[in-house]
Amino acid sequence: MVISVFGLLLGRLGQVQLAQHTAYAKAAAAVTTRTLAEPALRGRILDAQGRPLVANATSLAVTVERASLVGAPDGGRALVQRIATALGRPAEPLWDKTFSCGSPGAPAAPRCFAGSAYQPVPIAEQVDPARALSLMEQPESYPGVSVVTEASRTFPAPGGVNAAHLLGYVDRVSAADVTSSGGVLSADEVVGRDGLEAEYDRVLRGVVGTTTVAIDPRGIVTGRLSGTDPVPGRDVVTHLSGPIQVTAEQALAQAVTSARGAGYAADSGAAVVLDVTNGAVVAAASYPTYDPKTWTGGITQANLDALENPAAGTPLVSRVTGAVMPPASTFKVVSTTAAAAMGVDLGGTYDCTSNVQIGDRVFANYESHDYGVLSLERNIEVSCDTIWYRFAYQSWLAQGGLTAADDAADPFVTAAKAYGLGAPTGIDLPGEVAGRIPDRASKRSSWEHTKAQTCARATNGYPEVAATDPGRADYLKALAVESCTSGWQYRAGDAVNFAIGQGDVAVTPLQLARVYAAVANGGTLWVPQVAAATQDQDGSHLRQVSPVAAGTVPLTPETRSFLTTALQGVITSGTASGVFTGWPQADYPLAGKTGSAEVFGKQATSWFASFGPVDNPRYAVVVMVAQAGTGGSTAAPAARQIWEALRAAG
């Protein structure tokens, strides 16, 4: 038996070594291939002067192979603990990154890893080089661990520019991103998640390079078979003026501080500067803001919670494009256009009483001022409301009052929509909200969607409010009772509130800036654009982003001339005259309007909208500070600071 067994072995060895030698030699020499991705250098974001607002830098990251985690008895926790100790960091955030987002037991994003399950997991970014070296020197203690160089975004902040809401941030691609990209994205890339980084992601990202290498059966790379070099992303050149952006940010922050010193909550605000000739966004500041470097190297859960915290004012939300407020008296440029269309004599005189009764309700001027008989021009200068109540009520009656079937004959709704309100402006930034123009159709739709809840409140009231504010609870219940039975009706009160930019009218600061830009340029509505051009990173192959006209406003030369004169009067002898004392109006004439929006249960929102220079309009400037008092006390001083910078810049 022993001899037979050895005979079989010898026979098999002979067969393998002699008869099948050639086949096995070919198999041993056979190779497989692997394609590796090389991310492209992301393009920069530049201001109008060519200075980087977002640039690139390199940093070190620590990655770990999944096989080293899965193959360990404890799932790799001890390995991660050793890495954390070596890096001088807490272990838990690193451990969280070992979970793919959406997998069993994974923490919520951004603590989990959103990248591909087939790539090494980057558990620590922005690593200190000296500490990284300690990992590389002890490979036996850190199996599957590598230290890699990766590109990261930097924010040079020329002159102190923040612009966080405009710039946005980048993040690693998720598995869903890769799957849905149709092969455009690889697992090693980053993509823009907000702001210009998201809007122009394809331009900024460039094209990934590939390298196909040969690997023998032992897993050893034996050669480079083919490859393509990465194509760097293109720079995005913006219309943003760094100095004006800094001024807008500082003026807005100072306005908030000043309002708080006067006892106001002043919880949020925005400042916008548009070029009225083409819609270019020269500056756009939002308050509260945040440090854009927060996202560099991966945001922590604590930082993300702070950005989304309502108690901190939700700094992640842009008040320029993502939040709406009643525009109050700044809306009167729209109402003037409507009044002219309904035949109101713009050169006439009207009695500005302290209040006016519409049906069974009394509507008063702001702080119930009685100005007597005024020209319509003077009315705008001192911001009387009761004249506009009468115009709106006359229009409402002429349309049929409660029996009007639609808004076709409503000059106020028509004018508001003609100015682009109630719809996104189309700015090249994500997350823009539409605002609200409360016409008859929208009121009925809203009532139908909320009827059940409203009627329940009509019966049960607001016990949670009554515990602390019985008066407000009674008021809210009375509203609910009325809304339950006939909340779909477009009442006279809706019409008169509409005319002064109150009630359910809501706009973004960007939308209002576009309204004033249209008045300044004679009626053209431009699509606001932050980006001016794209170019290669060496400055070559410049491609302009063409301005886009969205339409025209039915603004007659007579109405525009009237508005221009009246709005200059606001600066020289009206509600903003105290703020603009000493302004060189003869050399650099401005036109503007204050607004003080009243919201039940809150302090007034301060607005100031303006354009200039009147004799050759170039800019529209709008400032809004929520819960900050009158337009003349808070928003107008901030606007003057911005105008000072614009005038100095030429």
Secondary structure as GFF3:
##gff-version 3
##sequence-region A 1 650
A	DSSP	alpha_helix	2	14	.	.	.	ID=ss1
A	DSSP	pi_helix	15	19	.	.	.	ID=ss2
A	DSSP	alpha_helix	21	29	.	.	.	ID=ss3
A	DSSP	beta_strand	32	38	.	.	.	ID=ss4
A	DSSP	beta_strand	45	46	.	.	.	ID=ss5
A	DSSP	beta_strand	52	64	.	.	.	ID=ss6
A	DSSP	alpha_helix	66	70	.	.	.	ID=ss7
A	DSSP	alpha_helix	77	87	.	.	.	ID=ss8
A	DSSP	alpha_helix	91	96	.	.	.	ID=ss9
A	DSSP	beta_strand	121	124	.	.	.	ID=ss10
A	DSSP	alpha_helix	129	136	.	.	.	ID=ss11
A	DSSP	beta_strand	145	154	.	.	.	ID=ss12
A	DSSP	three_ten_helix	158	160	.	.	.	ID=ss13
A	DSSP	alpha_helix	164	167	.	.	.	ID=ss14
A	DSSP	beta_strand	170	172	.	.	.	ID=ss15
A	DSSP	alpha_helix	175	180	.	.	.	ID=ss16
A	DSSP	beta_strand	190	192	.	.	.	ID=ss17
A	DSSP	alpha_helix	195	199	.	.	.	ID=ss18
A	DSSP	alpha_helix	201	205	.	.	.	ID=ss19
A	DSSP	beta_strand	209	215	.	.	.	ID=ss20
A	DSSP	beta_strand	221	228	.	.	.	ID=ss21
A	DSSP	beta_strand	235	238	.	.	.	ID=ss22
A	DSSP	alpha_helix	242	261	.	.	.	ID=ss23
A	DSSP	beta_strand	268	275	.	.	.	ID=ss24
A	DSSP	beta_strand	281	287	.	.	.	ID=ss25
A	DSSP	three_ten_helix	292	295	.	.	.	ID=ss26
A	DSSP	alpha_helix	301	307	.	.	.	ID=ss27
A	DSSP	three_ten_helix	310	312	.	.	.	ID=ss28
A	DSSP	three_ten_helix	328	331	.	.	.	ID=ss29
A	DSSP	alpha_helix	332	341	.	.	.	ID=ss30
A	DSSP	beta_strand	349	352	.	.	.	ID=ss31
A	DSSP	beta_strand	355	358	.	.	.	ID=ss32
A	DSSP	beta_strand	361	364	.	.	.	ID=ss33
A	DSSP	three_ten_helix	366	368	.	.	.	ID=ss34
A	DSSP	beta_strand	372	375	.	.	.	ID=ss35
A	DSSP	alpha_helix	376	382	.	.	.	ID=ss36
A	DSSP	alpha_helix	386	398	.	.	.	ID=ss37
A	DSSP	three_ten_helix	401	403	.	.	.	ID=ss38
A	DSSP	alpha_helix	411	418	.	.	.	ID=ss39
A	DSSP	alpha_helix	440	460	.	.	.	ID=ss40
A	DSSP	alpha_helix	463	466	.	.	.	ID=ss41
A	DSSP	alpha_helix	470	486	.	.	.	ID=ss42
A	DSSP	alpha_helix	492	499	.	.	.	ID=ss43
A	DSSP	alpha_helix	509	521	.	.	.	ID=ss44
A	DSSP	beta_strand	524	526	.	.	.	ID=ss45
A	DSSP	beta_strand	531	535	.	.	.	ID=ss46
A	DSSP	beta_strand	543	544	.	.	.	ID=ss47
A	DSSP	beta_strand	549	552	.	.	.	ID=ss48
A	DSSP	alpha_helix	557	573	.	.	.	ID=ss49
A	DSSP	beta_strand	591	597	.	.	.	ID=ss50
A	DSSP	beta_strand	605	612	.	.	.	ID=ss51
A	DSSP	beta_strand	619	626	.	.	.	ID=ss52
A	DSSP	pi_helix	631	635	.	.	.	ID=ss53
A	DSSP	alpha_helix	636	649	.	.	.	ID=ss54
###
